[in-house]
Amino acid sequence: MQTFVGGLIVALGVLLVLHGLNASESIASEISRFFTGSPTEKSLWLMAGGVVAVVFGLVIASVRGKQQPKS
């Protein structure tokens, strides 16, 4: 169950990163990049949140839960 939830979080993180990359190529981001030298904050937050979600999902999927004692 833990690996399933971790996999879902990783998939969500990948989608966020891809959406952030797509948003960084938008017209608003291009205008922001022209004046400030960096893309919009929305695209940066989407990409950063996606990376955090991927790392968190990988940690959740790889950590084993407490093993129940045999009765």
N, C-alpha and C positions, 0 to 999 in steps of 0.2 A: 504494500500500500504506500509505503514511504517513497519508493522509487517512482511510482505512478504520479504522486503529487509533485515530486521533484522534477519529473519529466514535463509535467504541465507548466510548471513555473519556468523551466528553461525555454519551452516553446513560446510562452508569453513574452519572455525577455527577448527572444530572437525577433518576434513580431514587433516589439517596441523599438528595437534597434533599426529594423528595416523601415518602420514608419518614420523614425527620426531622420534616417538618411534621405528618405523621400521628401520629408518636410524641409530638409536643408537645401534642396534643389528648387524650392518654390520661388515664386517671384518676390514675395515678401522677404524671404531669406537672402535673395540676391541683392535686393535694395539695401538691406541691413548690412550685408557684407561689403557693399560698395562704400557706405559711409563709415562703418565702424571697423571693418576688417574681420568681423566674425559673423556667423549665421545667427538667426533669431534664437532667443532663449528657449522657445518652445522646442525647437529641434534639438538643442543641446540637452534639455531635461529629458526628452524622450530617449535619446541615445544613452545618457547616463543611467536613467532608470532601467533601461533594457539590459545594460551591462551588469548592474547590481542584481537584477532578477535572474540573469543567467548564472552568475556566481552563486547566488543563494540557492537556486534550484539544484545546481551541481552538488553543493554541500549537503542539502537535504537528501538527495538521491544516494549519496555515497556514505552517509553516516548510518550506521546500523543502530536500530533501536535496542532497548533493554531486552535481554533474552529472559523469557519467563522460566522460572525454575520448574523442573519436571516434578510432577506430584506422584 
